[in-house]
Each structure stands twice: as C-alpha cells, then as structure tokens.
Amino acid sequence: MKKTLIPLAIFLVLVVFLAIGLTRDPHEVPSPLINKPAPAFTAPRLHAVNQPFSAKDMLGQVWLLNTWASWCVACRQEHPVLMELAKTRALPIVGLNYKDQDADGLKWLARFGNPYDTTVTDKDGRIGIDYGVYGVPESFLIDKAGVIRYKQIGPVTEEALQDKILPLARELQK
C-alpha cells in the first residue's frame, strides 16, 4: 500500500509545481541584480575608442543602460521609443553595443539615429555577462548610488517606459 502512495505523492507535487509555473509571466525573469550594485566596468566608447567610459562616471545620476546590437531585430523595434526618450532628456541613456563590430554599430546609429548620451562597446560580451544579459535588447535602470533598480527584458516599449521606467526614474531622482 505504501509503495503505491509514493508515486501518487510525487505526481501530486509535480502537478503543484506545474500549476504554479503556469501562473507566472514567461517574460518576467527575475534578476538577482535588482537592488544590488551594478557591476563595475570600463569600456571603450564606440565613437571615441581612446576615451574609455566607466560606470563610475554616472554616479550621482539616475541612468538607463541599454544593451543593443546592429544584428538585433528587436533592437530596431525599440529604437524609436529610445529616440523619443532621448528628446525629453528625462534621463541619460548609455548604450552597450553588445557582441557587435564597431563599424556595424556606427553604421546602424548613423542610419536610425543615436539616442545615446554615450555608447560603449562590449565585443566579447563580458560586460553583458556581468549584468546577466540573456539576449539583446535588455535595459537596466541604475540609481544615483550605482544600484540596479529595474531590468527590462526585451524591447523598451512605450508602455514599459510610461508605466515602469519613467515613474521609477522620477522617484529615484528625488
């Protein structure tokens, strides 16, 4: 009798885990870096490789780190939203050109416009790995003390910008 109850108990546990999993949003992957210091990095700027940029340069400001690449289809989808955000000057945007060739990134920005206050290169993807990037685009809202407060997985949409990113940025800027 006990031997027949063990498989039934295992089955019921699996059903509970499956039921819990089905209630979760697959687009929401919790980042272990939320409310933790953003990984430090220094990288060459895309437009001026002899002038390195460091995340420390942004201390005292609330800013958005946006990972993108010229080969990324979804990056093209979010680009008009970033262009509009840049016009408002609501917060600085730093681009992280992820696993891309400099010439391709420069050509892409020349063609579609440049919303970034500065863009750095991450040719080998090490900075992206430190930030836990699953794929591009991903964006990180970082506070004045250099702490990651929000992670946008996938393209920044107008809804995400208006409902999550900008309200949180305004709160953090106080």
CNS distance restraints for C-alpha pairs under 8 A (distance, minus, plus):
assign (resid   1 and name CA) (resid   5 and name CA) 6.69 0.50 0.50
assign (resid   2 and name CA) (resid   6 and name CA) 6.64 0.50 0.50
assign (resid   3 and name CA) (resid   7 and name CA) 7.56 0.50 0.50
assign (resid   4 and name CA) (resid   8 and name CA) 6.81 0.50 0.50
assign (resid   5 and name CA) (resid   9 and name CA) 6.04 0.50 0.50
assign (resid   6 and name CA) (resid  10 and name CA) 6.22 0.50 0.50
assign (resid   7 and name CA) (resid  11 and name CA) 6.06 0.50 0.50
assign (resid   8 and name CA) (resid  12 and name CA) 6.21 0.50 0.50
assign (resid   9 and name CA) (resid  13 and name CA) 6.26 0.50 0.50
assign (resid  10 and name CA) (resid  14 and name CA) 6.27 0.50 0.50
assign (resid  11 and name CA) (resid  15 and name CA) 6.22 0.50 0.50
assign (resid  12 and name CA) (resid  16 and name CA) 6.29 0.50 0.50
assign (resid  13 and name CA) (resid  17 and name CA) 6.37 0.50 0.50
assign (resid  14 and name CA) (resid  18 and name CA) 6.12 0.50 0.50
assign (resid  15 and name CA) (resid  19 and name CA) 6.07 0.50 0.50
assign (resid  16 and name CA) (resid  20 and name CA) 6.23 0.50 0.50
assign (resid  17 and name CA) (resid  21 and name CA) 6.13 0.50 0.50
assign (resid  18 and name CA) (resid  22 and name CA) 6.19 0.50 0.50
assign (resid  19 and name CA) (resid  23 and name CA) 6.69 0.50 0.50
assign (resid  20 and name CA) (resid  24 and name CA) 7.05 0.50 0.50
assign (resid  24 and name CA) (resid  28 and name CA) 7.89 0.50 0.50
assign (resid  27 and name CA) (resid 153 and name CA) 7.20 0.50 0.50
assign (resid  28 and name CA) (resid 153 and name CA) 7.45 0.50 0.50
assign (resid  29 and name CA) (resid 153 and name CA) 7.71 0.50 0.50
assign (resid  31 and name CA) (resid 132 and name CA) 7.56 0.50 0.50
assign (resid  31 and name CA) (resid 151 and name CA) 7.20 0.50 0.50
assign (resid  33 and name CA) (resid  37 and name CA) 7.38 0.50 0.50
assign (resid  33 and name CA) (resid  38 and name CA) 7.31 0.50 0.50
assign (resid  33 and name CA) (resid 131 and name CA) 7.53 0.50 0.50
assign (resid  33 and name CA) (resid 148 and name CA) 6.54 0.50 0.50
assign (resid  34 and name CA) (resid 147 and name CA) 7.71 0.50 0.50
assign (resid  34 and name CA) (resid 148 and name CA) 5.25 0.50 0.50
assign (resid  34 and name CA) (resid 149 and name CA) 5.35 0.50 0.50
assign (resid  34 and name CA) (resid 150 and name CA) 6.22 0.50 0.50
assign (resid  34 and name CA) (resid 151 and name CA) 7.38 0.50 0.50
assign (resid  35 and name CA) (resid 147 and name CA) 5.87 0.50 0.50
assign (resid  35 and name CA) (resid 148 and name CA) 5.44 0.50 0.50
assign (resid  35 and name CA) (resid 149 and name CA) 5.36 0.50 0.50
assign (resid  36 and name CA) (resid 147 and name CA) 5.32 0.50 0.50
assign (resid  36 and name CA) (resid 148 and name CA) 5.89 0.50 0.50
assign (resid  36 and name CA) (resid 149 and name CA) 7.89 0.50 0.50
assign (resid  37 and name CA) (resid 145 and name CA) 7.96 0.50 0.50
assign (resid  37 and name CA) (resid 146 and name CA) 5.70 0.50 0.50
assign (resid  37 and name CA) (resid 147 and name CA) 4.13 0.50 0.50
assign (resid  37 and name CA) (resid 148 and name CA) 6.11 0.50 0.50
assign (resid  38 and name CA) (resid 131 and name CA) 7.41 0.50 0.50
assign (resid  38 and name CA) (resid 142 and name CA) 7.31 0.50 0.50
assign (resid  38 and name CA) (resid 146 and name CA) 5.75 0.50 0.50
assign (resid  38 and name CA) (resid 147 and name CA) 5.26 0.50 0.50
assign (resid  38 and name CA) (resid 148 and name CA) 5.49 0.50 0.50
assign (resid  39 and name CA) (resid 130 and name CA) 6.28 0.50 0.50
assign (resid  39 and name CA) (resid 131 and name CA) 6.53 0.50 0.50
assign (resid  40 and name CA) (resid  54 and name CA) 7.44 0.50 0.50
assign (resid  40 and name CA) (resid  55 and name CA) 5.94 0.50 0.50
assign (resid  40 and name CA) (resid  56 and name CA) 7.20 0.50 0.50
assign (resid  41 and name CA) (resid  54 and name CA) 5.65 0.50 0.50
assign (resid  41 and name CA) (resid  55 and name CA) 5.82 0.50 0.50
assign (resid  41 and name CA) (resid 127 and name CA) 6.85 0.50 0.50
assign (resid  42 and name CA) (resid  52 and name CA) 6.37 0.50 0.50
assign (resid  42 and name CA) (resid  53 and name CA) 5.46 0.50 0.50
assign (resid  42 and name CA) (resid  54 and name CA) 4.19 0.50 0.50
assign (resid  42 and name CA) (resid  55 and name CA) 6.69 0.50 0.50
assign (resid  43 and name CA) (resid  52 and name CA) 5.36 0.50 0.50
assign (resid  43 and name CA) (resid  53 and name CA) 5.44 0.50 0.50
assign (resid  43 and name CA) (resid  54 and name CA) 6.51 0.50 0.50
assign (resid  43 and name CA) (resid 120 and name CA) 5.95 0.50 0.50
assign (resid  43 and name CA) (resid 121 and name CA) 6.38 0.50 0.50
assign (resid  43 and name CA) (resid 122 and name CA) 7.23 0.50 0.50
assign (resid  44 and name CA) (resid  48 and name CA) 7.20 0.50 0.50
assign (resid  44 and name CA) (resid  49 and name CA) 4.71 0.50 0.50
assign (resid  44 and name CA) (resid  50 and name CA) 6.73 0.50 0.50
assign (resid  44 and name CA) (resid  51 and name CA) 6.34 0.50 0.50
assign (resid  44 and name CA) (resid  52 and name CA) 4.34 0.50 0.50
assign (resid  44 and name CA) (resid  53 and name CA) 6.08 0.50 0.50
assign (resid  44 and name CA) (resid 120 and name CA) 5.56 0.50 0.50
assign (resid  44 and name CA) (resid 121 and name CA) 5.95 0.50 0.50
assign (resid  45 and name CA) (resid  49 and name CA) 4.87 0.50 0.50
assign (resid  45 and name CA) (resid  50 and name CA) 7.50 0.50 0.50
assign (resid  45 and name CA) (resid  51 and name CA) 6.26 0.50 0.50
assign (resid  45 and name CA) (resid  52 and name CA) 5.71 0.50 0.50
assign (resid  45 and name CA) (resid  53 and name CA) 6.20 0.50 0.50
assign (resid  45 and name CA) (resid 118 and name CA) 7.04 0.50 0.50
assign (resid  45 and name CA) (resid 119 and name CA) 5.60 0.50 0.50
assign (resid  45 and name CA) (resid 120 and name CA) 4.18 0.50 0.50
assign (resid  45 and name CA) (resid 121 and name CA) 6.19 0.50 0.50
assign (resid  46 and name CA) (resid  97 and name CA) 7.90 0.50 0.50
assign (resid  46 and name CA) (resid 102 and name CA) 6.43 0.50 0.50
assign (resid  46 and name CA) (resid 105 and name CA) 7.87 0.50 0.50
assign (resid  46 and name CA) (resid 106 and name CA) 7.33 0.50 0.50
assign (resid  46 and name CA) (resid 118 and name CA) 7.96 0.50 0.50
assign (resid  46 and name CA) (resid 119 and name CA) 5.51 0.50 0.50
assign (resid  46 and name CA) (resid 120 and name CA) 5.16 0.50 0.50
assign (resid  46 and name CA) (resid 121 and name CA) 5.75 0.50 0.50
assign (resid  47 and name CA) (resid 106 and name CA) 7.58 0.50 0.50
assign (resid  47 and name CA) (resid 119 and name CA) 7.35 0.50 0.50
assign (resid  48 and name CA) (resid  52 and name CA) 7.88 0.50 0.50
assign (resid  53 and name CA) (resid  57 and name CA) 7.05 0.50 0.50
assign (resid  53 and name CA) (resid 120 and name CA) 6.97 0.50 0.50
assign (resid  54 and name CA) (resid  58 and name CA) 7.77 0.50 0.50
assign (resid  55 and name CA) (resid  59 and name CA) 7.45 0.50 0.50
assign (resid  55 and name CA) (resid 146 and name CA) 7.95 0.50 0.50
assign (resid  56 and name CA) (resid 146 and name CA) 7.67 0.50 0.50
assign (resid  58 and name CA) (resid  62 and name CA) 7.74 0.50 0.50
assign (resid  58 and name CA) (resid  63 and name CA) 7.36 0.50 0.50
assign (resid  58 and name CA) (resid 144 and name CA) 7.58 0.50 0.50
assign (resid  58 and name CA) (resid 146 and name CA) 7.64 0.50 0.50
assign (resid  59 and name CA) (resid 144 and name CA) 5.40 0.50 0.50
assign (resid  59 and name CA) (resid 145 and name CA) 5.84 0.50 0.50
assign (resid  59 and name CA) (resid 146 and name CA) 5.91 0.50 0.50
assign (resid  60 and name CA) (resid 143 and name CA) 7.76 0.50 0.50
assign (resid  60 and name CA) (resid 144 and name CA) 4.16 0.50 0.50
assign (resid  60 and name CA) (resid 145 and name CA) 6.22 0.50 0.50
assign (resid  60 and name CA) (resid 146 and name CA) 7.93 0.50 0.50
assign (resid  61 and name CA) (resid 143 and name CA) 6.50 0.50 0.50
assign (resid  61 and name CA) (resid 144 and name CA) 4.46 0.50 0.50
assign (resid  61 and name CA) (resid 145 and name CA) 7.86 0.50 0.50
assign (resid  61 and name CA) (resid 173 and name CA) 7.58 0.50 0.50
assign (resid  62 and name CA) (resid  91 and name CA) 6.56 0.50 0.50
assign (resid  62 and name CA) (resid  92 and name CA) 7.40 0.50 0.50
assign (resid  62 and name CA) (resid 141 and name CA) 7.27 0.50 0.50
assign (resid  62 and name CA) (resid 142 and name CA) 5.69 0.50 0.50
assign (resid  62 and name CA) (resid 143 and name CA) 4.43 0.50 0.50
assign (resid  62 and name CA) (resid 144 and name CA) 5.02 0.50 0.50
assign (resid  62 and name CA) (resid 169 and name CA) 6.59 0.50 0.50
assign (resid  62 and name CA) (resid 172 and name CA) 6.83 0.50 0.50
assign (resid  62 and name CA) (resid 173 and name CA) 6.29 0.50 0.50
assign (resid  63 and name CA) (resid  91 and name CA) 5.57 0.50 0.50
assign (resid  63 and name CA) (resid  92 and name CA) 5.00 0.50 0.50
assign (resid  63 and name CA) (resid  93 and name CA) 5.97 0.50 0.50
assign (resid  63 and name CA) (resid  94 and name CA) 7.45 0.50 0.50
assign (resid  63 and name CA) (resid 141 and name CA) 5.89 0.50 0.50
assign (resid  63 and name CA) (resid 142 and name CA) 5.40 0.50 0.50
assign (resid  63 and name CA) (resid 143 and name CA) 6.64 0.50 0.50
assign (resid  63 and name CA) (resid 144 and name CA) 7.98 0.50 0.50
assign (resid  63 and name CA) (resid 169 and name CA) 7.96 0.50 0.50
assign (resid  64 and name CA) (resid  91 and name CA) 7.11 0.50 0.50
assign (resid  64 and name CA) (resid  92 and name CA) 6.30 0.50 0.50
assign (resid  64 and name CA) (resid  93 and name CA) 4.81 0.50 0.50
assign (resid  64 and name CA) (resid  94 and name CA) 6.12 0.50 0.50
assign (resid  64 and name CA) (resid 139 and name CA) 6.60 0.50 0.50
assign (resid  64 and name CA) (resid 140 and name CA) 5.58 0.50 0.50
assign (resid  64 and name CA) (resid 141 and name CA) 4.65 0.50 0.50
assign (resid  64 and name CA) (resid 142 and name CA) 6.19 0.50 0.50
assign (resid  65 and name CA) (resid  93 and name CA) 6.02 0.50 0.50
assign (resid  65 and name CA) (resid  94 and name CA) 4.87 0.50 0.50
assign (resid  65 and name CA) (resid  95 and name CA) 5.94 0.50 0.50
assign (resid  65 and name CA) (resid  96 and name CA) 6.89 0.50 0.50
assign (resid  65 and name CA) (resid 139 and name CA) 5.42 0.50 0.50
assign (resid  65 and name CA) (resid 140 and name CA) 5.07 0.50 0.50
assign (resid  65 and name CA) (resid 141 and name CA) 6.54 0.50 0.50
assign (resid  65 and name CA) (resid 142 and name CA) 7.53 0.50 0.50
assign (resid  66 and name CA) (resid  93 and name CA) 7.01 0.50 0.50
assign (resid  66 and name CA) (resid  94 and name CA) 6.16 0.50 0.50
assign (resid  66 and name CA) (resid  95 and name CA) 4.93 0.50 0.50
assign (resid  66 and name CA) (resid  96 and name CA) 5.90 0.50 0.50
assign (resid  66 and name CA) (resid 137 and name CA) 6.97 0.50 0.50
assign (resid  66 and name CA) (resid 138 and name CA) 5.98 0.50 0.50
assign (resid  66 and name CA) (resid 139 and name CA) 4.28 0.50 0.50
assign (resid  66 and name CA) (resid 140 and name CA) 6.54 0.50 0.50
assign (resid  67 and name CA) (resid  95 and name CA) 5.93 0.50 0.50
assign (resid  67 and name CA) (resid  96 and name CA) 4.56 0.50 0.50
assign (resid  67 and name CA) (resid  97 and name CA) 6.08 0.50 0.50
assign (resid  67 and name CA) (resid  98 and name CA) 6.14 0.50 0.50
assign (resid  67 and name CA) (resid 128 and name CA) 7.78 0.50 0.50
assign (resid  67 and name CA) (resid 136 and name CA) 5.88 0.50 0.50
assign (resid  67 and name CA) (resid 137 and name CA) 5.24 0.50 0.50
assign (resid  67 and name CA) (resid 138 and name CA) 5.34 0.50 0.50
assign (resid  67 and name CA) (resid 139 and name CA) 6.09 0.50 0.50
assign (resid  68 and name CA) (resid  72 and name CA) 6.89 0.50 0.50
assign (resid  68 and name CA) (resid  75 and name CA) 5.89 0.50 0.50
assign (resid  68 and name CA) (resid  95 and name CA) 6.94 0.50 0.50
assign (resid  68 and name CA) (resid  96 and name CA) 6.12 0.50 0.50
assign (resid  68 and name CA) (resid  97 and name CA) 5.24 0.50 0.50
assign (resid  68 and name CA) (resid  98 and name CA) 5.78 0.50 0.50
assign (resid  68 and name CA) (resid 136 and name CA) 5.50 0.50 0.50
assign (resid  68 and name CA) (resid 137 and name CA) 5.11 0.50 0.50
assign (resid  68 and name CA) (resid 138 and name CA) 7.45 0.50 0.50
assign (resid  69 and name CA) (resid  75 and name CA) 6.95 0.50 0.50
assign (resid  69 and name CA) (resid  97 and name CA) 5.31 0.50 0.50
assign (resid  69 and name CA) (resid  98 and name CA) 5.46 0.50 0.50
assign (resid  69 and name CA) (resid  99 and name CA) 7.07 0.50 0.50
assign (resid  69 and name CA) (resid 100 and name CA) 5.88 0.50 0.50
assign (resid  69 and name CA) (resid 105 and name CA) 6.66 0.50 0.50
assign (resid  69 and name CA) (resid 136 and name CA) 7.13 0.50 0.50
assign (resid  69 and name CA) (resid 137 and name CA) 7.84 0.50 0.50
assign (resid  70 and name CA) (resid  75 and name CA) 7.79 0.50 0.50
assign (resid  70 and name CA) (resid 100 and name CA) 6.84 0.50 0.50
assign (resid  70 and name CA) (resid 104 and name CA) 6.14 0.50 0.50
assign (resid  70 and name CA) (resid 105 and name CA) 5.41 0.50 0.50
assign (resid  70 and name CA) (resid 108 and name CA) 5.79 0.50 0.50
assign (resid  71 and name CA) (resid 100 and name CA) 7.64 0.50 0.50
assign (resid  72 and name CA) (resid  76 and name CA) 6.92 0.50 0.50
assign (resid  72 and name CA) (resid 136 and name CA) 6.76 0.50 0.50
assign (resid  72 and name CA) (resid 137 and name CA) 7.57 0.50 0.50
assign (resid  73 and name CA) (resid  77 and name CA) 6.82 0.50 0.50
assign (resid  74 and name CA) (resid  78 and name CA) 6.51 0.50 0.50
assign (resid  74 and name CA) (resid 136 and name CA) 7.56 0.50 0.50
assign (resid  74 and name CA) (resid 137 and name CA) 6.68 0.50 0.50
assign (resid  74 and name CA) (resid 154 and name CA) 7.35 0.50 0.50
assign (resid  74 and name CA) (resid 155 and name CA) 6.12 0.50 0.50
assign (resid  75 and name CA) (resid  79 and name CA) 6.00 0.50 0.50
assign (resid  75 and name CA) (resid 136 and name CA) 7.06 0.50 0.50
assign (resid  75 and name CA) (resid 137 and name CA) 5.63 0.50 0.50
assign (resid  75 and name CA) (resid 155 and name CA) 6.41 0.50 0.50
assign (resid  76 and name CA) (resid  80 and name CA) 7.76 0.50 0.50
assign (resid  77 and name CA) (resid 155 and name CA) 6.90 0.50 0.50
assign (resid  78 and name CA) (resid  82 and name CA) 6.52 0.50 0.50
assign (resid  78 and name CA) (resid 155 and name CA) 5.03 0.50 0.50
assign (resid  78 and name CA) (resid 156 and name CA) 5.45 0.50 0.50
assign (resid  78 and name CA) (resid 157 and name CA) 6.27 0.50 0.50
assign (resid  79 and name CA) (resid  83 and name CA) 6.15 0.50 0.50
assign (resid  79 and name CA) (resid 112 and name CA) 7.80 0.50 0.50
assign (resid  80 and name CA) (resid  84 and name CA) 6.27 0.50 0.50
assign (resid  81 and name CA) (resid  85 and name CA) 6.23 0.50 0.50
assign (resid  81 and name CA) (resid 156 and name CA) 6.98 0.50 0.50
assign (resid  81 and name CA) (resid 157 and name CA) 6.54 0.50 0.50
assign (resid  81 and name CA) (resid 158 and name CA) 6.24 0.50 0.50
assign (resid  82 and name CA) (resid  86 and name CA) 6.07 0.50 0.50
assign (resid  82 and name CA) (resid 115 and name CA) 5.95 0.50 0.50
assign (resid  82 and name CA) (resid 156 and name CA) 7.61 0.50 0.50
assign (resid  83 and name CA) (resid  87 and name CA) 6.48 0.50 0.50
assign (resid  83 and name CA) (resid 113 and name CA) 7.32 0.50 0.50
assign (resid  83 and name CA) (resid 114 and name CA) 7.16 0.50 0.50
assign (resid  83 and name CA) (resid 115 and name CA) 4.85 0.50 0.50
assign (resid  84 and name CA) (resid  88 and name CA) 6.75 0.50 0.50
assign (resid  85 and name CA) (resid  89 and name CA) 6.73 0.50 0.50
assign (resid  85 and name CA) (resid  90 and name CA) 6.93 0.50 0.50
assign (resid  85 and name CA) (resid 115 and name CA) 7.74 0.50 0.50
assign (resid  86 and name CA) (resid  90 and name CA) 7.35 0.50 0.50
assign (resid  86 and name CA) (resid  91 and name CA) 7.73 0.50 0.50
assign (resid  86 and name CA) (resid  92 and name CA) 7.62 0.50 0.50
assign (resid  86 and name CA) (resid  93 and name CA) 7.34 0.50 0.50
assign (resid  86 and name CA) (resid 115 and name CA) 5.24 0.50 0.50
assign (resid  86 and name CA) (resid 116 and name CA) 7.15 0.50 0.50
assign (resid  87 and name CA) (resid 115 and name CA) 7.97 0.50 0.50
assign (resid  90 and name CA) (resid 166 and name CA) 7.85 0.50 0.50
assign (resid  91 and name CA) (resid 169 and name CA) 7.67 0.50 0.50
assign (resid  92 and name CA) (resid 116 and name CA) 7.46 0.50 0.50
assign (resid  92 and name CA) (resid 117 and name CA) 6.09 0.50 0.50
assign (resid  93 and name CA) (resid 115 and name CA) 7.21 0.50 0.50
assign (resid  93 and name CA) (resid 116 and name CA) 5.04 0.50 0.50
assign (resid  93 and name CA) (resid 117 and name CA) 5.58 0.50 0.50
assign (resid  93 and name CA) (resid 118 and name CA) 7.28 0.50 0.50
assign (resid  94 and name CA) (resid 116 and name CA) 5.41 0.50 0.50
assign (resid  94 and name CA) (resid 117 and name CA) 5.83 0.50 0.50
assign (resid  94 and name CA) (resid 118 and name CA) 5.25 0.50 0.50
assign (resid  94 and name CA) (resid 119 and name CA) 5.62 0.50 0.50
assign (resid  94 and name CA) (resid 120 and name CA) 7.62 0.50 0.50
assign (resid  95 and name CA) (resid 116 and name CA) 5.76 0.50 0.50
assign (resid  95 and name CA) (resid 117 and name CA) 7.86 0.50 0.50
assign (resid  95 and name CA) (resid 118 and name CA) 6.33 0.50 0.50
assign (resid  95 and name CA) (resid 119 and name CA) 4.31 0.50 0.50
assign (resid  95 and name CA) (resid 120 and name CA) 6.19 0.50 0.50
assign (resid  96 and name CA) (resid 119 and name CA) 5.79 0.50 0.50
assign (resid  96 and name CA) (resid 120 and name CA) 5.12 0.50 0.50
assign (resid  96 and name CA) (resid 121 and name CA) 5.87 0.50 0.50
assign (resid  96 and name CA) (resid 122 and name CA) 6.52 0.50 0.50
assign (resid  97 and name CA) (resid 105 and name CA) 6.91 0.50 0.50
assign (resid  97 and name CA) (resid 119 and name CA) 6.82 0.50 0.50
assign (resid  97 and name CA) (resid 120 and name CA) 6.06 0.50 0.50
assign (resid  97 and name CA) (resid 121 and name CA) 4.83 0.50 0.50
assign (resid  97 and name CA) (resid 122 and name CA) 5.79 0.50 0.50
assign (resid  97 and name CA) (resid 123 and name CA) 7.54 0.50 0.50
assign (resid  98 and name CA) (resid 121 and name CA) 6.51 0.50 0.50
assign (resid  98 and name CA) (resid 122 and name CA) 4.94 0.50 0.50
assign (resid  98 and name CA) (resid 123 and name CA) 6.07 0.50 0.50
assign (resid  98 and name CA) (resid 124 and name CA) 7.80 0.50 0.50
assign (resid  98 and name CA) (resid 125 and name CA) 6.01 0.50 0.50
assign (resid  98 and name CA) (resid 128 and name CA) 7.11 0.50 0.50
assign (resid  98 and name CA) (resid 136 and name CA) 7.65 0.50 0.50
assign (resid  99 and name CA) (resid 121 and name CA) 7.91 0.50 0.50
assign (resid  99 and name CA) (resid 122 and name CA) 5.80 0.50 0.50
assign (resid  99 and name CA) (resid 123 and name CA) 4.28 0.50 0.50
assign (resid  99 and name CA) (resid 124 and name CA) 5.63 0.50 0.50
assign (resid  99 and name CA) (resid 125 and name CA) 5.48 0.50 0.50
assign (resid 100 and name CA) (resid 104 and name CA) 6.99 0.50 0.50
assign (resid 100 and name CA) (resid 105 and name CA) 6.69 0.50 0.50
assign (resid 100 and name CA) (resid 121 and name CA) 7.73 0.50 0.50
assign (resid 100 and name CA) (resid 122 and name CA) 7.44 0.50 0.50
assign (resid 100 and name CA) (resid 123 and name CA) 5.65 0.50 0.50
assign (resid 101 and name CA) (resid 105 and name CA) 6.28 0.50 0.50
assign (resid 101 and name CA) (resid 123 and name CA) 6.95 0.50 0.50
assign (resid 102 and name CA) (resid 106 and name CA) 6.10 0.50 0.50
assign (resid 102 and name CA) (resid 121 and name CA) 7.33 0.50 0.50
assign (resid 103 and name CA) (resid 107 and name CA) 6.09 0.50 0.50
assign (resid 104 and name CA) (resid 108 and name CA) 6.08 0.50 0.50
assign (resid 105 and name CA) (resid 109 and name CA) 6.25 0.50 0.50
assign (resid 106 and name CA) (resid 110 and name CA) 6.14 0.50 0.50
assign (resid 107 and name CA) (resid 111 and name CA) 6.18 0.50 0.50
assign (resid 108 and name CA) (resid 112 and name CA) 6.13 0.50 0.50
assign (resid 108 and name CA) (resid 113 and name CA) 7.85 0.50 0.50
assign (resid 109 and name CA) (resid 113 and name CA) 4.97 0.50 0.50
assign (resid 109 and name CA) (resid 114 and name CA) 5.18 0.50 0.50
assign (resid 110 and name CA) (resid 114 and name CA) 7.06 0.50 0.50
assign (resid 122 and name CA) (resid 126 and name CA) 6.76 0.50 0.50
assign (resid 122 and name CA) (resid 127 and name CA) 6.29 0.50 0.50
assign (resid 122 and name CA) (resid 128 and name CA) 7.38 0.50 0.50
assign (resid 125 and name CA) (resid 129 and name CA) 6.15 0.50 0.50
assign (resid 126 and name CA) (resid 130 and name CA) 6.28 0.50 0.50
assign (resid 127 and name CA) (resid 131 and name CA) 6.36 0.50 0.50
assign (resid 128 and name CA) (resid 132 and name CA) 6.15 0.50 0.50
assign (resid 128 and name CA) (resid 133 and name CA) 5.10 0.50 0.50
assign (resid 129 and name CA) (resid 133 and name CA) 5.79 0.50 0.50
assign (resid 133 and name CA) (resid 138 and name CA) 6.77 0.50 0.50
assign (resid 135 and name CA) (resid 154 and name CA) 7.82 0.50 0.50
assign (resid 136 and name CA) (resid 154 and name CA) 6.68 0.50 0.50
assign (resid 137 and name CA) (resid 153 and name CA) 6.92 0.50 0.50
assign (resid 137 and name CA) (resid 154 and name CA) 5.11 0.50 0.50
assign (resid 137 and name CA) (resid 155 and name CA) 5.62 0.50 0.50
assign (resid 138 and name CA) (resid 151 and name CA) 7.17 0.50 0.50
assign (resid 138 and name CA) (resid 152 and name CA) 5.55 0.50 0.50
assign (resid 138 and name CA) (resid 153 and name CA) 4.76 0.50 0.50
assign (resid 138 and name CA) (resid 154 and name CA) 5.30 0.50 0.50
assign (resid 138 and name CA) (resid 155 and name CA) 6.72 0.50 0.50
assign (resid 138 and name CA) (resid 156 and name CA) 7.91 0.50 0.50
assign (resid 139 and name CA) (resid 151 and name CA) 5.70 0.50 0.50
assign (resid 139 and name CA) (resid 152 and name CA) 4.99 0.50 0.50
assign (resid 139 and name CA) (resid 153 and name CA) 6.73 0.50 0.50
assign (resid 139 and name CA) (resid 154 and name CA) 7.95 0.50 0.50
assign (resid 139 and name CA) (resid 156 and name CA) 7.52 0.50 0.50
assign (resid 140 and name CA) (resid 148 and name CA) 6.49 0.50 0.50
assign (resid 140 and name CA) (resid 149 and name CA) 7.45 0.50 0.50
assign (resid 140 and name CA) (resid 150 and name CA) 5.69 0.50 0.50
assign (resid 140 and name CA) (resid 151 and name CA) 4.59 0.50 0.50
assign (resid 140 and name CA) (resid 152 and name CA) 6.36 0.50 0.50
assign (resid 141 and name CA) (resid 148 and name CA) 5.87 0.50 0.50
assign (resid 141 and name CA) (resid 149 and name CA) 5.63 0.50 0.50
assign (resid 141 and name CA) (resid 150 and name CA) 5.05 0.50 0.50
assign (resid 141 and name CA) (resid 151 and name CA) 6.45 0.50 0.50
assign (resid 141 and name CA) (resid 165 and name CA) 7.26 0.50 0.50
assign (resid 141 and name CA) (resid 169 and name CA) 7.46 0.50 0.50
assign (resid 142 and name CA) (resid 146 and name CA) 5.74 0.50 0.50
assign (resid 142 and name CA) (resid 147 and name CA) 5.37 0.50 0.50
assign (resid 142 and name CA) (resid 148 and name CA) 4.42 0.50 0.50
assign (resid 142 and name CA) (resid 149 and name CA) 5.70 0.50 0.50
assign (resid 142 and name CA) (resid 150 and name CA) 7.30 0.50 0.50
assign (resid 143 and name CA) (resid 147 and name CA) 5.36 0.50 0.50
assign (resid 143 and name CA) (resid 148 and name CA) 6.46 0.50 0.50
assign (resid 143 and name CA) (resid 149 and name CA) 6.65 0.50 0.50
assign (resid 143 and name CA) (resid 169 and name CA) 7.86 0.50 0.50
assign (resid 143 and name CA) (resid 172 and name CA) 6.27 0.50 0.50
assign (resid 143 and name CA) (resid 173 and name CA) 7.80 0.50 0.50
assign (resid 144 and name CA) (resid 172 and name CA) 7.59 0.50 0.50
assign (resid 144 and name CA) (resid 173 and name CA) 7.60 0.50 0.50
assign (resid 150 and name CA) (resid 165 and name CA) 7.59 0.50 0.50
assign (resid 152 and name CA) (resid 156 and name CA) 6.76 0.50 0.50
assign (resid 156 and name CA) (resid 160 and name CA) 6.13 0.50 0.50
assign (resid 156 and name CA) (resid 161 and name CA) 6.51 0.50 0.50
assign (resid 157 and name CA) (resid 161 and name CA) 6.09 0.50 0.50
assign (resid 158 and name CA) (resid 162 and name CA) 6.08 0.50 0.50
assign (resid 159 and name CA) (resid 163 and name CA) 5.66 0.50 0.50
assign (resid 159 and name CA) (resid 164 and name CA) 7.80 0.50 0.50
assign (resid 160 and name CA) (resid 164 and name CA) 5.29 0.50 0.50
assign (resid 160 and name CA) (resid 165 and name CA) 6.30 0.50 0.50
assign (resid 161 and name CA) (resid 165 and name CA) 4.79 0.50 0.50
assign (resid 161 and name CA) (resid 166 and name CA) 5.71 0.50 0.50
assign (resid 162 and name CA) (resid 166 and name CA) 5.69 0.50 0.50
assign (resid 162 and name CA) (resid 167 and name CA) 6.99 0.50 0.50
assign (resid 163 and name CA) (resid 167 and name CA) 6.63 0.50 0.50
assign (resid 164 and name CA) (resid 168 and name CA) 6.11 0.50 0.50
assign (resid 165 and name CA) (resid 169 and name CA) 6.00 0.50 0.50
assign (resid 166 and name CA) (resid 170 and name CA) 6.06 0.50 0.50
assign (resid 167 and name CA) (resid 171 and name CA) 6.30 0.50 0.50
assign (resid 168 and name CA) (resid 172 and name CA) 6.14 0.50 0.50
assign (resid 169 and name CA) (resid 173 and name CA) 6.09 0.50 0.50
assign (resid 170 and name CA) (resid 174 and name CA) 6.76 0.50 0.50
